[in-house]
Amino acid sequence: MNVLILHGPNLNLLGTRQPEIYGATSLDNINDLLHQFAQNHGLQLRITQSNHEGAIIDAIQEGAYWAQGIVINPGAYTHTSLAIRDAIAAISIPVIEVHLSNIYSREEFRHESLIAPVCLGQICGFGWKSYTLAIQALSDELQEST
């Protein structure tokens, strides 16, 4: 199974950006952990990060041709991007939204996700493990549907 992991804006700063909220693990370390997890579960990952909404949309559209599912951390675009929401709604593979922090325990404006309603599910608040929980859930869902 091929899975696309999409990291959104500012996630390239992980490890130094507000570690009290996002943890001290860098994006490179998270990616290494995700590759190890995938290898242990017989999965193939492609991982990309972008600070640009259009590049995220391009990755979603391209991923629909080769991946069986997508795990996306849209960062702040969670609360603002109808374009990313529409890109997810336009493809036929499952998408899971993830966040390192619990967005519902933070500022009020972070409590609404424009992305979640067009996703299979949302996982937040478990730090980098939010990604592995999402990958596992995606794998389980795809195996059950075949």
C-alpha positions, 0 to 999 in steps of 0.5 A: 500500500502506498501512502502520501504524507503531506505536511503543511505550512510551518511544519518544517520548523518543528523542533524549534517552533513552539516546542511546548505546543508541538514538541522538540522532535524535528520534521526530519526525525518525524519522517524517519520515524514514519518511514520505520513505522511504514517499513515495519507494517509493509507500507510505502510512504512518500512524504512532502512538506510545503508552506504553499497552498497550491503545492499542497493541492497539487500533491493531493491531486497527484497522490490520487493517481498512485497512493491508496490513501493520504495523511495530511497535516494542513497546519493553519490551512485547516481553518482557512482553506476551502481550496484544500478541502475541495481538492480532498473532496474531488479525489476518490481515495481516503484522507485522514487529517492529523495534528500534533497538538489537540486543536480543540484545547487551543484558541477558539479559532482553531476549533473548526476544521474545514478539512475534517468533514471531507476526510475519513477521520481526524487524529490530533493531540498525540504529537508525532504519533498522530501520524502513526495512528493515522497510517494504521487507521488508514491501513486498517480501513483499506484492508477492510474495504478490499 
